[in-house]
């Protein structure tokens, strides 16, 4: 199995997938290698990575895993757990949102931050009663991070990405656990998995996989724990790694 993060990994900086990379991944699939993506993205992901290119997909940082249109793994944040955190962060002045099934329930105009996100509702969190796949907040400094940590329920965890976005998930919602579920379904051993990533929320899956590969553009923390480092997302790093390993030929043999 090959597992790919999207932004900064499979996707180029303009959010496209190069023809070379598509071709190499298709050859892998033709050679019976499962190819999936594992992303922190939610409902907008099909716009950049259509599922027809992949055997499975993991979204919301591991909160949900799909085979086709069927959910095979799910770990949500109950609204009773989410609500006090959302209210506290709102009062503190953070821009924060709860997301599920592509809908963003927020205290700010989400499209002002990301123009491609139009499926959102500005709500009062005191009445919010929808479970979440992910909660996210825009942070400005370390004090913001400390505030969220001080209000974080025991069964949730937080990862801060390099774009100053704090992502809050259920502790059972990790890329590694969702990957493990797909691998179990397909009968794939951990040492038969190569995972590629670039940011802090990829560390758990790179540690889990038999081979964890950091992109050339990855943050230092990811490179430090990776087994290998490939070229950057702008240099077809994934495709070049597969070609360098002669993986397709070996599979054909």
Phi, psi and omega in degrees: 000138172248126182244129187234124163294161181264281187297126180079002182231277176289319183276138171288175184296336176271011177072021176259162172251124185294152179298323179298313180295317177302315182298315181294319180293323177296322177295322176299315181296322177295337178266016176074019171271127176286133178239121180228163171243152179226111190227159172277352180293165178240239190292345182273359192294329182294340179290333184249336182219081182303138185295340180295343178276354190227158178274339179195171181208146178237127183237170178055040175066018180113002180291329183218136175235140183237145159244111189063232178262004183266130176280124180247351176208136180206136176215100186260163174264113178300143184297333178295330177279321184288323190303310181300323179294315180298317181295316181298315181292325177296315179294327179290336178107011179278146168280119187217152181212152173249131187235138173205136177052036177084357177260131180254120175258112194225171173252015180212168179281101188298322182293342175291332179269319181225103188299335182280350178264110181244351184265079182215160176226131173277122188230165169267119189291341180296336179253005186288127184224038179243129176298159184236141167281326182204146168247138177225151180220145175271121183252154182245337184197178182292334177296322177298317179298314180297324179295314179298316180301322182290342180249008185279122177300156186298330184267013176241160175222164183229140172234133178256117180278169184288350176267021178062035175249119176271124180249125185245127187226165168290147183297339176273354181263087177228154178300320182298316181292323177291320176299316181300323179294315178296319180297320178298316180299321183270356181070037181257130177283154180302322182285359176259014183245131170246129181239141183238135178201173184223345188232175189300326181283005174260351187299317184296323181283329176292323176292325182287319187293156175301321174230120176257121185245123175269139175290155178299336179264009182292157175291158186301324181297326179287317178299326184294329183261352185285152174285326181215161174236130179253184176293170184285172177295335178278350183246023182055045185305318181295310181298317181294324177296315180298318179293320181295325179281353182057034187296318184294318179297316181298320179294320178298323178292000000 
